[in-house]
Amino acid sequence: MIFAIDIGNTNIVAGCIDKEKTYFIERLSTVRTKTELEYAVDIKTLLDIYHIKKNDIEGCIISSVVPQITNAVKLAAEKILKKEVMVLGPGVKTGLNIMMDNPGSLGADLVANAVAGIAEYPLPLAIIDMGTASTVSVVDEKKHYVGGMIFPGINISLDALTARASQLSGISIDAPRRIIGKNTIECMKSGVIYSNAAALDGIVERIGEELGKEPFVVATGGLSKKIVPYCKKKIVLDEDLLLKGLMIIYDKNK
């Protein structure tokens, strides 16, 4: 098995995975002021909780969109695992043909998602990742990463709404009892859930129009499971997609 780590703006997703199964997947808060030792304690605690011995781990790979802490997490993992850690970036083979104006600007997490998506799902493919920002990645029938879109994540939208409207307070992102809310909290929950679900439905439809064929759609990321059940389009949830992609990339480079 390998230990895979994805460093995002809000959470660090970490888990152990092999070709047969995902042993665990957990989220830690991304804290830019943490030291190498503090991240090492986090990693050791995770492995201890799931009774995974470092000798059972073949290697480790990291993807990151937070360069300020990438090296601290890498050194922390090496401290615990006693193995060299691979960081997804320039010089690492992915097998992904990126048809972007600047391929190097594509986030490491989106690269890993696309690599796993191509390996597991029909093409053309749209991959939705709902985290701090919501992203959509599009892969055509020739396995080319042709582009995508980025729009504000659910929590960013909620924070902006409550910050600008003095009568609105923060809410949890739970399913509303009905579409037409009967009080402020219900109205906010319905607005957040159904506006995002409708946005995904509309985005998928428009991507299909541009591609000339409706894509297969897979969703991942911490918030996707709260929205996808309310979409009208068929969208497959795959919470392990990113780890699967990191495992494939690790195997290509080991």
Secondary structure in CASP SS format (residue, H / E / C, confidence):
PFRMAT SS
TARGET T0000
AUTHOR 0000-0000-0000
METHOD secondary structure of the structure
MODEL  1
M C 1.00
I E 1.00
F E 1.00
A E 1.00
I E 1.00
D E 1.00
I E 1.00
G C 1.00
N C 1.00
T C 1.00
N E 1.00
I E 1.00
V E 1.00
A E 1.00
G E 1.00
C E 1.00
I E 1.00
D C 1.00
K C 1.00
E C 1.00
K C 1.00
T E 1.00
Y E 1.00
F E 1.00
I E 1.00
E E 1.00
R E 1.00
L E 1.00
S E 1.00
T C 1.00
V C 1.00
R C 1.00
T C 1.00
K C 1.00
T C 1.00
E H 1.00
L H 1.00
E H 1.00
Y H 1.00
A H 1.00
V H 1.00
D H 1.00
I H 1.00
K H 1.00
T H 1.00
L H 1.00
L H 1.00
D H 1.00
I H 1.00
Y C 1.00
H C 1.00
I C 1.00
K C 1.00
K H 1.00
N H 1.00
D H 1.00
I C 1.00
E C 1.00
G E 1.00
C E 1.00
I E 1.00
I E 1.00
S E 1.00
S E 1.00
V C 1.00
V C 1.00
P H 1.00
Q H 1.00
I H 1.00
T H 1.00
N H 1.00
A H 1.00
V H 1.00
K H 1.00
L H 1.00
A H 1.00
A H 1.00
E H 1.00
K H 1.00
I H 1.00
L H 1.00
K C 1.00
K C 1.00
E C 1.00
V E 1.00
M E 1.00
V E 1.00
L C 1.00
G C 1.00
P C 1.00
G C 1.00
V C 1.00
K C 1.00
T C 1.00
G C 1.00
L C 1.00
N E 1.00
I E 1.00
M C 1.00
M C 1.00
D C 1.00
N C 1.00
P H 1.00
G H 1.00
S H 1.00
L C 1.00
G C 1.00
A H 1.00
D H 1.00
L H 1.00
V H 1.00
A H 1.00
N H 1.00
A H 1.00
V H 1.00
A H 1.00
G H 1.00
I H 1.00
A H 1.00
E H 1.00
Y C 1.00
P C 1.00
L C 1.00
P C 1.00
L E 1.00
A E 1.00
I E 1.00
I E 1.00
D E 1.00
M E 1.00
G C 1.00
T C 1.00
A E 1.00
S E 1.00
T E 1.00
V E 1.00
S E 1.00
V E 1.00
V E 1.00
D C 1.00
E C 1.00
K C 1.00
K C 1.00
H E 1.00
Y E 1.00
V E 1.00
G E 1.00
G E 1.00
M E 1.00
I E 1.00
F E 1.00
P E 1.00
G C 1.00
I H 1.00
N H 1.00
I H 1.00
S H 1.00
L H 1.00
D H 1.00
A H 1.00
L H 1.00
T H 1.00
A H 1.00
R H 1.00
A C 1.00
S C 1.00
Q C 1.00
L C 1.00
S C 1.00
G C 1.00
I C 1.00
S C 1.00
I C 1.00
D C 1.00
A C 1.00
P C 1.00
R C 1.00
R C 1.00
I C 1.00
I C 1.00
G C 1.00
K C 1.00
N C 1.00
T H 1.00
I H 1.00
E H 1.00
C H 1.00
M H 1.00
K H 1.00
S H 1.00
G H 1.00
V H 1.00
I H 1.00
Y H 1.00
S H 1.00
N H 1.00
A H 1.00
A H 1.00
A H 1.00
L H 1.00
D H 1.00
G H 1.00
I H 1.00
V H 1.00
E H 1.00
R H 1.00
I H 1.00
G H 1.00
E H 1.00
E H 1.00
L H 1.00
G C 1.00
K C 1.00
E C 1.00
P C 1.00
F E 1.00
V E 1.00
V E 1.00
A E 1.00
T E 1.00
G C 1.00
G C 1.00
L C 1.00
S H 1.00
K H 1.00
K H 1.00
I H 1.00
V H 1.00
P H 1.00
Y H 1.00
C C 1.00
K C 1.00
K C 1.00
K C 1.00
I C 1.00
V E 1.00
L E 1.00
D C 1.00
E C 1.00
D C 1.00
L H 1.00
L H 1.00
L H 1.00
K H 1.00
G H 1.00
L H 1.00
M H 1.00
I H 1.00
I H 1.00
Y H 1.00
D H 1.00
K H 1.00
N H 1.00
K C 1.00
END
